[in-house]
Amino acid sequence: MIKVVSVDNMRKSDAYTIEHTTPSRELMLRAGKAIFGAADWRPPVAIVCGGGNNAGDGFVVTELLQNAGIECTLFLLSDHFTEDGRYFFERCEALGVDIRRGIDELNLFGFATVLDCIFGTGFKGAVNEPYRTAIERINQSGAYVVCADINSGLGGDSGLAGEDSICVHSDLTVSIGCFKSGLFLNSAKDVIRQKVNCEIGIEPLESPAYLVEAADIRRLFDHRLQNSNKGDYGYVALIGGSVEYSGAAKLANLSLAALRSGAGVTKLAVPRSISHAVMPYLLESTLFPLDEEDGAYCYTHNTTLRLFNHIRSAAIGMGMGRSPEVRRLMEYALCEYSGRLIIDADGLNAIADMDRLRFKNTSCRLILTPHPKEFERLCGDRFEEFRNDLISAAKEYAAATGAILLLKGPTTIVTDGKTVYLIDRGCAGMATAGSGDVLSGILAGICGFVDDEDLLLGVAAGAYLNGLAGELAAKDVPEAAMIAGDTVKHIPAAMKKIIEE
């Protein structure tokens, strides 16, 4: 797994390293060398620097380019340098580097490569002049753009552009020390084409988040005993649907996703009136008709008792609509069910105003799968506090509820309040109706067979498998034309890729 840290964690870790092991000037030299070694420098190169240590890294790169005989020009937007930054700037001056000062001198026409060293990870707020104009000129340059540590204007924790939504768009971003969470969240994927991290001898002081790779989850999928049967891999219930949100094929995708993800047996529970519509799409799954009234789910104790009997994992809420009856089902599951309970969509709406202590005292292992808007409803008024630091928000919410939280997004956050996993898989084509249902099916399937000690990793594996299947689907189908069923079709190939990588 790859470590991902907050800006504050990186700042504290940097300060500790400087105090105890490595001088700041040596760290700046290492950072510059790492950036220089990570990129393909096509001359001529423009290095655009603001102030602070980010500019100092740029000065080191400039010196290395000059010594390597690569034509370069240093553009200064500020003359306020740190002590270490000034040291390396004066070395550039001594080498006779072409140095130009001020925004009026910033003409990037004709440069093949541009290095952005305007802001570091501590950037917050709006991008003021002359930096706004500088960022616009970098983005309009047509050059190959490299960013030092993080794209200028992008929030180091949030992955959000500044208040005026402007930041540098990069072909390559070279992170230093550890990846920062802002390189993965919100807008990051839209403004960063490729990113790499270069270690320079700084270890995180506080617990990092962990970016999940295929090797981390392979063992969950790659071996099954010959002497086993379907019961060993979990009986799974998938509970959703209504006349208003029937989507027969979509509901069948939910069930098929669970089977393709490793469940032994799946039971698809839908209101009785849509059972016949769903039935032709089901081959390997069983169908469980739910009591209803006017096409909407209607809670009855005896039916619910039979529904949950012998079920190891259950996913609830997809397309059920909002009603007191759905809330009654949620209350039963929270109080009486002892398996792994995945709540999504209308299930999340039904529990949004419940006391968090209800979640902490439940007999089941609770897994909540909101997208940001649903998470906002779960958090209530506190969401505005969390918007710029979703990892901390997710971690706090999971700790307060005792649940495993899977917060959907361009990079998915999975946490139990202690450990945080990030899953940087998926594509824009998955922004389509039914994709959340497919994820719920995958999660139910995996939660049907993983051991208790692997449950958190299993939830992360579900998000990874889902995202990778979507990526593989996008190779066969244009993203704009993708439907949720395309992701389901590629689950086997995604699992094979995880096993073989």
Helices and strands as residue ranges (DSSP letters): E 2-5, H 7-20, H 24-38, E 45-49, H 52-67, E 72-76, H 83-94, E 98-101, G 103-105, E 113-117, H 131-140, E 144-148, E 172-176, E 179-180, G 181-183, H 188-191, E 195-198, E 209-211, H 214-217, G 218-220, G 230-233, E 235-240, H 248-260, E 265-271, H 272-278, G 279-281, E 286-290, E 292-293, E 296-297, H 301-308, E 313-318, H 324-336, E 340-343, H 346-351, H 356-360, E 365-368, H 372-379, G 380-382, H 383-386, H 390-401, E 404-407, E 412-415, E 420-423, G 428-430, H 435-447, G 452-454, H 455-476, G 479-481, H 484-489, H 491-500
